[in-house]
Amino acid sequence: MASRNFYIQLVLRVLFLTATAVLLAFSITNTWYILLFLSTSTLIGQVYSLIQFINRTNRKIAYFFDAIKNEDFTLRFPERVAISSFKELNQSLNRVNGLIQEVHLQLQMREKYYQEILKQANIGIMTFNEKGHILFSNPTLERLLNHSPLNHIKQLQQVDKGLYAIFTSFKPFERKLFQLTNEREQIQLALKSTQVVLDEKPLLLVVVQDINEELDEKETDSWIRLIRVLTHEIMNTITPITSISEAILKYYHDSSGEVVGELDKNKIASAAKGLQVIKSQGSDLMDFVQSYRSFLYVPKPDRKLVPAKNLFDKVQVLMQRTPEDTTQISWEYVPEDLQFFIDEKQLTQVLINLVKNAIHSLEAQEKGQITVSAGLDKQQKKFIEIKDNGPGIPEEMIDEIFVPFFTTKEKGTGIGLSLSRQIVQLHGGSLKLYSEPHVETVFTLSFP
């Protein structure tokens, strides 16, 4: 309504200006000086009035937007004015101002609500811009880093120079672990970053979490499972030795406990067989201990750049497959010039172990298929994947599969997968398992 009245008044003023201009032209043509003076004065007055009319409206609108920009919602325009168009315009501006004020209050309430959630979160949260200025950090982060307030990432140098180096080189979607040591304790921090955009300016959002409790629980659980497996293996070896030793000792003692002077040939033969079993069990126990030592003393990787093609070719040669092997194995890598910064000998050992495990799982299956692929993931990190279409690994065994000495094979040592994971971790990477029974089983080696 206000805009229509304004439009009508503007049209009327323009029409009057046009009529006055025509009258002025007519008076000039006929040299009517009195009419020329009157029409000129009227035209000047109308132009001045039109300018004032437009400027008055523009000033109101300009004041209105300046007030909104400065979040000043106290501005009110008078609604008791003589000109109806201005009255309706002022009413409209006041109504819009009220609506914007209501929305602004709702946004402020929502912002305070979210900020309170972030303050109460049990993980540290920080956002900073390209220049390192910290726009937000919650109390949990300041407590974890034992530093408050945090205004710039340079302050992290006072906390730990290594932590500062991580933040200065942090890229979006990166994950890193850092052990922070202070005068009170050691804290294992997990850091994860992501990029956000605020007012068309990129910011880095970093989430920091103390994972000491989770690591302690995992470590305790791992020890329990390891001790369970070790106890099982050792007891399986010691029990026959104990029972056979007791049986042999009985051959040398009579009912009164005295040592027997002579033995018949049958008892001597039985004793010899028993000693042979003891020797065999002792050798197995020695092999078990030796495998344990090999797990504990993995040498530091001697890394160099190795093309994916050379690595795969070497593994294929060392696999020593026979014509009777029916399982199909395909080898893929993209791009063609893909390279890994690895210890070639150690990674070859890992791949051979994983591929042989896949072949073993497909022994009783027709049309077994194994795919070994290498490439770059979405974060441009290098990976190697070993996939098979075998029976898979039951869900209840997935947590056990990497426990040292745990095995489902009759003649297995249970050291292969745990040793493979340790080798990959020494390279700064990870070895993960995904299995969907009777569909696919995937071992993924990820590298930084």
C-alpha positions, 0 to 999 in steps of 0.5 A: 500500500505504501509503495502504491501511494508513493508511486501515485504521488510520484506520477502526479508530480511528474505530470504536473512538472510536464504540464508546467514545462509545456506552459513554460515552452508556450510562454516562451514561444508567445513571449508572454513574460508574466506567464513565463515568470510564473511558470518558471517559478512554479517549475523550480518549486515543483522540482525542489518539492520532488527532490525533497519528497524523494530524498525524504523517502530515501533517507528513511530507508537508508536510516532503516537499513543502517539501523538493521546493519548495526543491530539497532532495533530501537529506530521507530518512524512516526506514524502520525503524519499528514501525508498518507503515503508517508504514514503507510511507509512508516508503518511498513518500515516499523512492521519490518523492523519488528519482524527482523528484531524477532528473528534476530532475538531467535537467532541470538537465543539459538546461538547461545544454546549452541555455544552452551552445548559446545562449552559443555562438550567433553571434547575440545573444539577450536576454530581458527582462520588462515592467519592463525587467529582463534575465533572460538575455543571451548573450556574443554580444549583450554583444560586439555592444553592447560592454557587460557585464554587461546587467541592465536595458535602461536600460543600453542608453542608455550604448551608444546612446540610439537603440538604447534607444528601440527596445527601450523601444518594441519590440512582439512580432513586430517587425523593425527595423534599427539602425546602431550606431556606436562608437569601433571601427566601425559595425555594422548590426544586425537586431533581431527580437522575439517574445513568450514566457511563463515562469511565466505572465509575459510576456517579450520575446525579442529576437534581434540579428544583425550583418548587415554581412557579408551586406550587403557581399556583397549590395552587391558582388553588386548592383554586379557585376550593375549594372556588367554591365548598364551595360556591356552597354547602353553597348557596344550604343550605342557599338559602332555609333557606332565602326564607322559613324565608321570607315566614314565616315572611309574616305570622306575618305581614300585608300589612302595616307591623304591627305584626298580632295578630292571625294566622289561623291554615293553616299558623301555619302548614305552618310555622311549616313545614318551621321551620322543613325545616330550621332545616333540612338545618341547620343540613346539614350545621352543618354536612358539617362543621363537615366534613370540620373539620375532613378534616383539623384535621387528626391525625399524623399516628401511624405507625407500620409494618402491613402484607399485608395479615392482612390489606386485611383481615381486610378490607374484614371483615369491608366491610360487603358485602351481598349475593346480591352484584354481583361485584367480588373482588379479593385480591392479594399481592406479595410477601407473606411476604409483609409488610407496615409501616402504621397506620393500622386504617387510611389505612383501612379507605382509602381502604374501601373508595376506594373499596366502590367507585369502587363498587358504580361505578359498580352498573349499570354494569354486570360482575363488577370486582374489583382487589385489589393488593399489591406489589413492583414496579420497584424501589422496592417501595411498592404500593397498587392498586385498579382497576375496569372495570367500566365506569371510570372518564371523563377526565374533572373531573380527576382534580376535583376528589380530591378537598374537597367536590366535589362529583358526588354522590347525597348523597356524602360529597365529603370528601372521596377522598381528605381525603384519599389522605391526609392520604396517604401523611401523610404516605410520599406516594402518591395517584394517579388516572388513568382512561380510560373510559369503560376500567379501573380505577386505584387508586394507593397508593405508599409508600416510 
